[in-house]
Amino acid sequence: VAHPTLYSYFLARNLPVSDTTKMELLSCSTTYHRLQKEIHIMNNMVEIKCANCRQSLANSSVIFSLSSEGSVGAYVNANGFVHETVTVKRLNEHAVILYPAAPSTDQCWFPGYAR
């Protein structure tokens, strides 16, 4: 890696971890310490879980990136709600997706996918 410091910040921004963990990574006093923590996280990352119910949704090996920005995206809708997304190739066979309300096309970033 040509620029370890920049890479460590890229990882901190793009790893699918909680905001608290991201803040811990960003507050590391050295690049070395930040990279050590990030490597530890990646070595222990086996599955992607729902942030609310902790249900296992996908294996971390199926994460992929849709853009050069990384595999994690954060979107803010018109009401100020932040939606953090991660893209995966497939869900676990027994993953159950529950909607708290009926899907809606209001404020949808992906036309045709509010089903």
CNS distance restraints for C-alpha pairs under 8 A (distance, minus, plus):
assign (resid   1 and name CA) (resid   7 and name CA) 7.55 0.50 0.50
assign (resid   3 and name CA) (resid   7 and name CA) 6.21 0.50 0.50
assign (resid   4 and name CA) (resid   8 and name CA) 6.02 0.50 0.50
assign (resid   4 and name CA) (resid  31 and name CA) 7.15 0.50 0.50
assign (resid   5 and name CA) (resid   9 and name CA) 6.46 0.50 0.50
assign (resid   5 and name CA) (resid  31 and name CA) 5.47 0.50 0.50
assign (resid   6 and name CA) (resid  10 and name CA) 6.19 0.50 0.50
assign (resid   7 and name CA) (resid  11 and name CA) 6.19 0.50 0.50
assign (resid   8 and name CA) (resid  12 and name CA) 6.20 0.50 0.50
assign (resid   8 and name CA) (resid  31 and name CA) 6.61 0.50 0.50
assign (resid   8 and name CA) (resid  34 and name CA) 6.50 0.50 0.50
assign (resid   8 and name CA) (resid  35 and name CA) 5.71 0.50 0.50
assign (resid   8 and name CA) (resid  38 and name CA) 7.76 0.50 0.50
assign (resid   9 and name CA) (resid  13 and name CA) 6.16 0.50 0.50
assign (resid   9 and name CA) (resid  26 and name CA) 7.21 0.50 0.50
assign (resid  10 and name CA) (resid  14 and name CA) 6.13 0.50 0.50
assign (resid  11 and name CA) (resid  15 and name CA) 5.62 0.50 0.50
assign (resid  11 and name CA) (resid  38 and name CA) 7.14 0.50 0.50
assign (resid  12 and name CA) (resid  22 and name CA) 5.81 0.50 0.50
assign (resid  12 and name CA) (resid  25 and name CA) 6.09 0.50 0.50
assign (resid  12 and name CA) (resid  26 and name CA) 6.72 0.50 0.50
assign (resid  12 and name CA) (resid  38 and name CA) 7.28 0.50 0.50
assign (resid  13 and name CA) (resid  22 and name CA) 6.96 0.50 0.50
assign (resid  14 and name CA) (resid  70 and name CA) 5.81 0.50 0.50
assign (resid  14 and name CA) (resid  71 and name CA) 6.33 0.50 0.50
assign (resid  14 and name CA) (resid  72 and name CA) 5.23 0.50 0.50
assign (resid  14 and name CA) (resid  73 and name CA) 7.82 0.50 0.50
assign (resid  15 and name CA) (resid  71 and name CA) 7.87 0.50 0.50
assign (resid  15 and name CA) (resid  72 and name CA) 6.96 0.50 0.50
assign (resid  16 and name CA) (resid  48 and name CA) 7.94 0.50 0.50
assign (resid  16 and name CA) (resid  72 and name CA) 6.44 0.50 0.50
assign (resid  16 and name CA) (resid  86 and name CA) 7.03 0.50 0.50
assign (resid  17 and name CA) (resid  21 and name CA) 6.18 0.50 0.50
assign (resid  17 and name CA) (resid  22 and name CA) 6.64 0.50 0.50
assign (resid  18 and name CA) (resid  22 and name CA) 6.30 0.50 0.50
assign (resid  19 and name CA) (resid  23 and name CA) 6.15 0.50 0.50
assign (resid  20 and name CA) (resid  24 and name CA) 6.30 0.50 0.50
assign (resid  21 and name CA) (resid  25 and name CA) 6.22 0.50 0.50
assign (resid  22 and name CA) (resid  26 and name CA) 6.14 0.50 0.50
assign (resid  23 and name CA) (resid  27 and name CA) 6.03 0.50 0.50
assign (resid  24 and name CA) (resid  28 and name CA) 6.56 0.50 0.50
assign (resid  25 and name CA) (resid  34 and name CA) 5.64 0.50 0.50
assign (resid  25 and name CA) (resid  37 and name CA) 7.20 0.50 0.50
assign (resid  25 and name CA) (resid  38 and name CA) 7.60 0.50 0.50
assign (resid  26 and name CA) (resid  34 and name CA) 7.43 0.50 0.50
assign (resid  28 and name CA) (resid  33 and name CA) 6.31 0.50 0.50
assign (resid  28 and name CA) (resid  34 and name CA) 5.50 0.50 0.50
assign (resid  29 and name CA) (resid  33 and name CA) 7.16 0.50 0.50
assign (resid  29 and name CA) (resid  34 and name CA) 7.75 0.50 0.50
assign (resid  30 and name CA) (resid  34 and name CA) 6.35 0.50 0.50
assign (resid  31 and name CA) (resid  35 and name CA) 6.07 0.50 0.50
assign (resid  32 and name CA) (resid  36 and name CA) 6.13 0.50 0.50
assign (resid  33 and name CA) (resid  37 and name CA) 6.37 0.50 0.50
assign (resid  34 and name CA) (resid  38 and name CA) 6.22 0.50 0.50
assign (resid  35 and name CA) (resid  39 and name CA) 6.03 0.50 0.50
assign (resid  36 and name CA) (resid  40 and name CA) 6.25 0.50 0.50
assign (resid  37 and name CA) (resid  41 and name CA) 6.23 0.50 0.50
assign (resid  38 and name CA) (resid  42 and name CA) 6.17 0.50 0.50
assign (resid  39 and name CA) (resid  43 and name CA) 6.02 0.50 0.50
assign (resid  40 and name CA) (resid  44 and name CA) 6.29 0.50 0.50
assign (resid  41 and name CA) (resid  45 and name CA) 5.96 0.50 0.50
assign (resid  45 and name CA) (resid  60 and name CA) 6.59 0.50 0.50
assign (resid  46 and name CA) (resid  59 and name CA) 5.97 0.50 0.50
assign (resid  46 and name CA) (resid  60 and name CA) 5.38 0.50 0.50
assign (resid  46 and name CA) (resid  61 and name CA) 7.66 0.50 0.50
assign (resid  47 and name CA) (resid  56 and name CA) 6.48 0.50 0.50
assign (resid  47 and name CA) (resid  57 and name CA) 7.30 0.50 0.50
assign (resid  47 and name CA) (resid  58 and name CA) 5.68 0.50 0.50
assign (resid  47 and name CA) (resid  59 and name CA) 4.26 0.50 0.50
assign (resid  47 and name CA) (resid  60 and name CA) 4.81 0.50 0.50
assign (resid  48 and name CA) (resid  56 and name CA) 5.99 0.50 0.50
assign (resid  48 and name CA) (resid  57 and name CA) 5.67 0.50 0.50
assign (resid  48 and name CA) (resid  58 and name CA) 5.17 0.50 0.50
assign (resid  48 and name CA) (resid  59 and name CA) 5.99 0.50 0.50
assign (resid  48 and name CA) (resid  60 and name CA) 5.90 0.50 0.50
assign (resid  49 and name CA) (resid  53 and name CA) 7.98 0.50 0.50
assign (resid  49 and name CA) (resid  54 and name CA) 5.04 0.50 0.50
assign (resid  49 and name CA) (resid  55 and name CA) 5.24 0.50 0.50
assign (resid  49 and name CA) (resid  56 and name CA) 4.43 0.50 0.50
assign (resid  49 and name CA) (resid  57 and name CA) 5.40 0.50 0.50
assign (resid  49 and name CA) (resid  58 and name CA) 7.21 0.50 0.50
assign (resid  50 and name CA) (resid  54 and name CA) 4.63 0.50 0.50
assign (resid  50 and name CA) (resid  55 and name CA) 5.33 0.50 0.50
assign (resid  50 and name CA) (resid  56 and name CA) 6.66 0.50 0.50
assign (resid  50 and name CA) (resid  57 and name CA) 6.73 0.50 0.50
assign (resid  55 and name CA) (resid  95 and name CA) 7.56 0.50 0.50
assign (resid  56 and name CA) (resid  92 and name CA) 7.50 0.50 0.50
assign (resid  56 and name CA) (resid  95 and name CA) 6.80 0.50 0.50
assign (resid  57 and name CA) (resid  91 and name CA) 5.61 0.50 0.50
assign (resid  57 and name CA) (resid  92 and name CA) 5.52 0.50 0.50
assign (resid  57 and name CA) (resid  95 and name CA) 5.34 0.50 0.50
assign (resid  57 and name CA) (resid  96 and name CA) 7.89 0.50 0.50
assign (resid  58 and name CA) (resid  62 and name CA) 7.17 0.50 0.50
assign (resid  58 and name CA) (resid  88 and name CA) 7.38 0.50 0.50
assign (resid  58 and name CA) (resid  90 and name CA) 6.90 0.50 0.50
assign (resid  58 and name CA) (resid  91 and name CA) 4.79 0.50 0.50
assign (resid  58 and name CA) (resid  92 and name CA) 4.93 0.50 0.50
assign (resid  58 and name CA) (resid  95 and name CA) 7.86 0.50 0.50
assign (resid  59 and name CA) (resid  63 and name CA) 7.79 0.50 0.50
assign (resid  59 and name CA) (resid  91 and name CA) 7.77 0.50 0.50
assign (resid  59 and name CA) (resid  92 and name CA) 7.15 0.50 0.50
assign (resid  62 and name CA) (resid  88 and name CA) 5.27 0.50 0.50
assign (resid  62 and name CA) (resid  89 and name CA) 5.32 0.50 0.50
assign (resid  62 and name CA) (resid  90 and name CA) 6.73 0.50 0.50
assign (resid  63 and name CA) (resid  71 and name CA) 6.99 0.50 0.50
assign (resid  63 and name CA) (resid  86 and name CA) 7.33 0.50 0.50
assign (resid  63 and name CA) (resid  87 and name CA) 5.82 0.50 0.50
assign (resid  63 and name CA) (resid  88 and name CA) 4.31 0.50 0.50
assign (resid  63 and name CA) (resid  89 and name CA) 6.46 0.50 0.50
assign (resid  64 and name CA) (resid  71 and name CA) 5.79 0.50 0.50
assign (resid  64 and name CA) (resid  87 and name CA) 5.83 0.50 0.50
assign (resid  64 and name CA) (resid  88 and name CA) 5.70 0.50 0.50
assign (resid  64 and name CA) (resid  89 and name CA) 6.92 0.50 0.50
assign (resid  65 and name CA) (resid  70 and name CA) 5.46 0.50 0.50
assign (resid  65 and name CA) (resid  71 and name CA) 4.13 0.50 0.50
assign (resid  65 and name CA) (resid  72 and name CA) 7.71 0.50 0.50
assign (resid  65 and name CA) (resid  87 and name CA) 6.54 0.50 0.50
assign (resid  66 and name CA) (resid  70 and name CA) 7.30 0.50 0.50
assign (resid  66 and name CA) (resid  71 and name CA) 6.59 0.50 0.50
assign (resid  66 and name CA) (resid  87 and name CA) 7.40 0.50 0.50
assign (resid  67 and name CA) (resid  71 and name CA) 7.30 0.50 0.50
assign (resid  69 and name CA) (resid  73 and name CA) 8.00 0.50 0.50
assign (resid  71 and name CA) (resid  86 and name CA) 5.65 0.50 0.50
assign (resid  71 and name CA) (resid  87 and name CA) 6.05 0.50 0.50
assign (resid  72 and name CA) (resid  84 and name CA) 6.93 0.50 0.50
assign (resid  72 and name CA) (resid  85 and name CA) 5.57 0.50 0.50
assign (resid  72 and name CA) (resid  86 and name CA) 4.53 0.50 0.50
assign (resid  72 and name CA) (resid  87 and name CA) 7.04 0.50 0.50
assign (resid  73 and name CA) (resid  84 and name CA) 5.59 0.50 0.50
assign (resid  73 and name CA) (resid  85 and name CA) 5.15 0.50 0.50
assign (resid  73 and name CA) (resid  86 and name CA) 6.42 0.50 0.50
assign (resid  74 and name CA) (resid  82 and name CA) 6.46 0.50 0.50
assign (resid  74 and name CA) (resid  83 and name CA) 5.54 0.50 0.50
assign (resid  74 and name CA) (resid  84 and name CA) 4.24 0.50 0.50
assign (resid  74 and name CA) (resid  85 and name CA) 6.23 0.50 0.50
assign (resid  75 and name CA) (resid  82 and name CA) 5.54 0.50 0.50
assign (resid  75 and name CA) (resid  83 and name CA) 5.10 0.50 0.50
assign (resid  75 and name CA) (resid  84 and name CA) 6.31 0.50 0.50
assign (resid  76 and name CA) (resid  80 and name CA) 5.64 0.50 0.50
assign (resid  76 and name CA) (resid  81 and name CA) 5.39 0.50 0.50
assign (resid  76 and name CA) (resid  82 and name CA) 4.39 0.50 0.50
assign (resid  76 and name CA) (resid  83 and name CA) 6.19 0.50 0.50
assign (resid  77 and name CA) (resid  81 and name CA) 5.58 0.50 0.50
assign (resid  77 and name CA) (resid  82 and name CA) 6.74 0.50 0.50
assign (resid  77 and name CA) (resid  83 and name CA) 7.88 0.50 0.50
assign (resid  77 and name CA) (resid 107 and name CA) 6.46 0.50 0.50
assign (resid  78 and name CA) (resid 107 and name CA) 7.09 0.50 0.50
assign (resid  91 and name CA) (resid  95 and name CA) 6.45 0.50 0.50
assign (resid  99 and name CA) (resid 103 and name CA) 7.19 0.50 0.50
assign (resid 103 and name CA) (resid 114 and name CA) 5.34 0.50 0.50
assign (resid 103 and name CA) (resid 115 and name CA) 5.72 0.50 0.50
assign (resid 104 and name CA) (resid 108 and name CA) 7.56 0.50 0.50
assign (resid 104 and name CA) (resid 114 and name CA) 5.46 0.50 0.50
assign (resid 104 and name CA) (resid 115 and name CA) 7.34 0.50 0.50
assign (resid 105 and name CA) (resid 111 and name CA) 7.32 0.50 0.50
assign (resid 105 and name CA) (resid 112 and name CA) 7.84 0.50 0.50
assign (resid 105 and name CA) (resid 113 and name CA) 7.96 0.50 0.50
assign (resid 105 and name CA) (resid 114 and name CA) 5.41 0.50 0.50
assign (resid 108 and name CA) (resid 114 and name CA) 7.19 0.50 0.50
assign (resid 110 and name CA) (resid 114 and name CA) 7.65 0.50 0.50
